[in-house]
Amino acid sequence: MTDKNKQLLFEKQAEIAKAIAHPLRIAIIHFLKDGEQCVCDIAEHTGSERSNVSRHLSVMVNAGVLEYRKEGLKVIYKLKYVCILDFFSCVIKVIKQQAKDNEKMLRSL
Protein backbone atom coordinates (compact mmCIF):
# COMPACT_ATOMS: atom_id res chain seq x y z
CA MET A 1 0.00 0.00 0.00
CA THR A 2 1.38 3.38 -0.94
CA ASP A 3 1.81 6.18 1.60
CA LYS A 4 -0.99 8.10 -0.14
CA ASN A 5 -3.34 5.13 0.14
CA LYS A 6 -2.42 4.66 3.80
CA GLN A 7 -3.19 8.32 4.46
CA LEU A 8 -6.58 8.00 2.74
CA LEU A 9 -7.33 4.90 4.79
CA PHE A 10 -6.39 6.68 8.04
CA GLU A 11 -8.60 9.63 7.10
CA LYS A 12 -11.55 7.34 6.40
CA GLN A 13 -11.02 5.54 9.71
CA ALA A 14 -10.95 8.90 11.50
CA GLU A 15 -14.18 9.92 9.76
CA ILE A 16 -15.93 6.79 11.01
CA ALA A 17 -14.48 7.19 14.51
CA LYS A 18 -15.76 10.80 14.63
CA ALA A 19 -19.18 9.66 13.45
CA ILE A 20 -19.57 7.32 16.43
CA ALA A 21 -17.77 9.48 19.00
CA HIS A 22 -20.79 10.87 20.84
CA PRO A 23 -22.67 9.38 23.79
CA LEU A 24 -26.05 9.57 22.01
CA ARG A 25 -24.65 7.93 18.90
CA ILE A 26 -23.17 5.13 20.99
CA ALA A 27 -26.55 4.66 22.69
CA ILE A 28 -28.23 4.50 19.28
CA ILE A 29 -25.74 1.91 18.03
CA HIS A 30 -26.32 -0.25 21.10
CA PHE A 31 -30.09 0.08 20.70
CA LEU A 32 -29.83 -1.02 17.07
CA LYS A 33 -27.82 -4.14 17.93
CA ASP A 34 -31.07 -6.10 18.28
CA GLY A 35 -32.38 -5.02 14.88
CA GLU A 36 -33.81 -2.15 12.96
CA GLN A 37 -35.80 0.59 14.63
CA CYS A 38 -37.74 3.70 13.60
CA VAL A 39 -36.67 7.19 14.62
CA CYS A 40 -39.60 7.45 17.03
CA ASP A 41 -38.51 4.33 18.95
CA ILE A 42 -34.87 5.42 18.96
CA ALA A 43 -35.85 8.84 20.32
CA GLU A 44 -38.04 7.28 23.01
CA HIS A 45 -35.35 4.78 24.01
CA THR A 46 -32.63 7.44 24.27
CA GLY A 47 -34.88 10.08 25.85
CA SER A 48 -33.97 12.57 23.12
CA GLU A 49 -35.96 14.74 20.75
CA ARG A 50 -36.63 13.22 17.34
CA SER A 51 -34.97 16.14 15.58
CA ASN A 52 -31.80 15.65 17.63
CA VAL A 53 -31.82 11.89 17.02
CA SER A 54 -32.37 12.45 13.29
CA ARG A 55 -29.34 14.74 13.13
CA HIS A 56 -27.14 12.13 14.81
CA LEU A 57 -28.54 9.35 12.61
CA SER A 58 -27.70 11.41 9.54
CA VAL A 59 -24.06 11.73 10.62
CA MET A 60 -23.78 7.97 11.03
CA VAL A 61 -25.53 7.24 7.73
CA ASN A 62 -23.17 9.61 5.91
CA ALA A 63 -20.19 7.84 7.49
CA GLY A 64 -21.52 4.44 6.38
CA VAL A 65 -22.20 3.12 9.88
CA LEU A 66 -25.99 2.93 9.50
CA GLU A 67 -28.42 2.42 6.67
CA TYR A 68 -32.11 3.16 6.43
CA ARG A 69 -35.26 2.43 4.51
CA LYS A 70 -38.62 4.13 4.36
CA GLU A 71 -41.75 2.31 5.41
CA GLY A 72 -44.67 4.60 4.69
CA LEU A 73 -44.03 7.73 6.74
CA LYS A 74 -41.56 5.97 9.03
CA VAL A 75 -37.82 5.85 8.48
CA ILE A 76 -36.29 2.62 9.76
CA TYR A 77 -32.58 2.48 10.67
CA LYS A 78 -30.24 -0.44 11.16
CA LEU A 79 -26.55 -1.08 11.64
CA LYS A 80 -24.88 -1.44 8.27
CA TYR A 81 -22.05 -3.47 9.84
CA VAL A 82 -22.81 -5.24 13.11
CA CYS A 83 -19.05 -5.64 13.62
CA ILE A 84 -19.00 -2.02 14.86
CA LEU A 85 -20.14 -3.56 18.16
CA ASP A 86 -16.79 -5.39 18.35
CA PHE A 87 -15.10 -1.99 18.58
CA PHE A 88 -17.25 -1.06 21.57
CA SER A 89 -16.53 -4.43 23.22
CA CYS A 90 -12.84 -3.59 22.93
CA VAL A 91 -13.44 -0.11 24.40
CA ILE A 92 -15.21 -1.69 27.38
CA LYS A 93 -12.18 -3.95 27.96
CA VAL A 94 -9.93 -0.88 27.94
CA ILE A 95 -12.21 0.90 30.45
CA LYS A 96 -12.22 -2.14 32.76
CA GLN A 97 -8.43 -2.39 32.60
CA GLN A 98 -8.09 1.31 33.34
CA ALA A 99 -10.35 0.90 36.37
CA LYS A 100 -8.21 -1.99 37.63
CA ASP A 101 -5.02 0.02 37.07
CA ASN A 102 -6.49 3.00 38.93
CA GLU A 103 -7.59 0.75 41.78
CA LYS A 104 -4.05 -0.66 42.08
CA MET A 105 -2.60 2.84 42.07
CA LEU A 106 -5.00 4.00 44.80
CA ARG A 107 -4.13 0.99 46.99
CA SER A 108 -0.46 1.79 46.65
CA LEU A 109 -0.92 5.31 48.03
C-alpha positions in Angstrom: 0.0 0.0 0.0 1.4 3.4 -0.9 1.8 6.2 1.6 -1.0 8.1 -0.1 -3.3 5.1 0.1 -2.4 4.7 3.8 -3.2 8.3 4.5 -6.6 8.0 2.7 -7.3 4.9 4.8 -6.4 6.7 8.0 -8.6 9.6 7.1 -11.6 7.3 6.4 -11.0 5.5 9.7 -11.0 8.9 11.5 -14.2 9.9 9.8 -15.9 6.8 11.0 -14.5 7.2 14.5 -15.8 10.8 14.6 -19.2 9.7 13.4 -19.6 7.3 16.4 -17.8 9.5 19.0 -20.8 10.9 20.8 -22.7 9.4 23.8 -26.0 9.6 22.0 -24.6 7.9 18.9 -23.2 5.1 21.0 -26.5 4.7 22.7 -28.2 4.5 19.3 -25.7 1.9 18.0 -26.3 -0.3 21.1 -30.1 0.1 20.7 -29.8 -1.0 17.1 -27.8 -4.1 17.9 -31.1 -6.1 18.3 -32.4 -5.0 14.9 -33.8 -2.2 13.0 -35.8 0.6 14.6 -37.7 3.7 13.6 -36.7 7.2 14.6 -39.6 7.5 17.0 -38.5 4.3 18.9 -34.9 5.4 19.0 -35.8 8.8 20.3 -38.0 7.3 23.0 -35.3 4.8 24.0 -32.6 7.4 24.3 -34.9 10.1 25.9 -34.0 12.6 23.1 -36.0 14.7 20.7 -36.6 13.2 17.3 -35.0 16.1 15.6 -31.8 15.6 17.6 -31.8 11.9 17.0 -32.4 12.4 13.3 -29.3 14.7 13.1 -27.1 12.1 14.8 -28.5 9.4 12.6 -27.7 11.4 9.5 -24.1 11.7 10.6 -23.8 8.0 11.0 -25.5 7.2 7.7 -23.2 9.6 5.9 -20.2 7.8 7.5 -21.5 4.4 6.4 -22.2 3.1 9.9 -26.0 2.9 9.5 -28.4 2.4 6.7 -32.1 3.2 6.4 -35.3 2.4 4.5 -38.6 4.1 4.4 -41.8 2.3 5.4 -44.7 4.6 4.7 -44.0 7.7 6.7 -41.6 6.0 9.0 -37.8 5.8 8.5 -36.3 2.6 9.8 -32.6 2.5 10.7 -30.2 -0.4 11.2 -26.6 -1.1 11.6 -24.9 -1.4 8.3 -22.1 -3.5 9.8 -22.8 -5.2 13.1 -19.0 -5.6 13.6 -19.0 -2.0 14.9 -20.1 -3.6 18.2 -16.8 -5.4 18.4 -15.1 -2.0 18.6 -17.2 -1.1 21.6 -16.5 -4.4 23.2 -12.8 -3.6 22.9 -13.4 -0.1 24.4 -15.2 -1.7 27.4 -12.2 -4.0 28.0 -9.9 -0.9 27.9 -12.2 0.9 30.4 -12.2 -2.1 32.8 -8.4 -2.4 32.6 -8.1 1.3 33.3 -10.3 0.9 36.4 -8.2 -2.0 37.6 -5.0 0.0 37.1 -6.5 3.0 38.9 -7.6 0.8 41.8 -4.0 -0.7 42.1 -2.6 2.8 42.1 -5.0 4.0 44.8 -4.1 1.0 47.0 -0.5 1.8 46.7 -0.9 5.3 48.0 
